[in-house]
Amino acid sequence: MQQKSIAIYGRAFNSSVVPYVEQLFSYVKEKDITIYIYSDFYDFLKEQLDCPDTFLRYYNHGDLPQDISFLLSLGGDGTMLSAVSQVRDSGIPIAGINFGRLGFLASIHKTQIIQALDAIFAGHYTLQTRDLLAVSSDQQRIFGDANFALNDITVFRHDTSSMITINVTLNGELLNAYWADGIIIATPTGSTAYSLSCGGPIIMPGSGNFVITPVAPHNLNVRPIVISADSELELEIESRTDKYILSCDSQNETLTTTTKLHIKRAPFRVNLIRLASDSFFGTLREKLLWGLDVRNY
């Protein structure tokens, strides 16, 4: 039987979760699982605990082995977003252990590590395919070869309290000139993140849509709009400072207003591991406290 192998990715975390990481390492040692661990994370772990010397390192997405069963993300939703840059278009599934707070993406609770891994290795899971967004510009290269976002792409004002104007063209036709603090283009995955806090709708994964949500618009009748995931957007920004901030999940760049943006669906999707106990609507009820009567607390 072929030996199991997985990759582990993470970022610095609070020392309170060290016992759970030690539990994870004991499990993989007992099961004789080959581990490829992200080099920077390995260095951090060695300062926190007795990290096994048998782990193999990988340094970037380019030398991540393609025959691993899946990549395990240790952290919160932000770590999961960063993990996407590790697998990219390889098709390698991602599972997330939640060391953070909300846990929409990193759905495995840190107290359920052993049960979850047993289920995954037994094949008791489904793969949920998620769309990504890609951003580019004719004027300059943006974010190098990591110009994609699982959650959202956001334009925001820079060094000014004044609003900016974002002229948005959808499939060659003017959609609107948004006079606002900024604008969010979110995937269904990102619809429960920044877009939701700005009044955007929740979109079920796999629905084939994106949402455009203005951030604090001047005209209150300018509302979020759901568009087809096949749409192509062009953004041209006007600002008193001649600059604006562009974010792509956890990445940020300051650009000049001469930089026009092209945004569309990325040419690849990512696969998220979902256990039988995971449910999109169950997550909404749990994380957003749907159905909870606060009068009882």
Secondary structure, DSSP 8 states (H G I E B T S, - for coil): ----EEEEEE----GGGHHHHHHHHHHHHHTT-EEEEEHHHHHHHHHHS---TT-EEE-SGGGS-TT-S-EEEEESHHHHHHHHHHHGGG---EEEEE-SSS-SS--EEGGGHHHHHHHHHTT-EEEEEE--EEEE-SSS--STT--EESSEEEEEE-S-SS-EEEEEEETTEEEEEEEESEEEEE-TGGGGTHHHHTT-----TTS-EEEEEEES-SSTT---EEEETT--EEEEEE-TTSEEEEEETTEEEEEETT--EEEEE-S--EEEEEETT--HHHHHHHHS-TT--GGG-
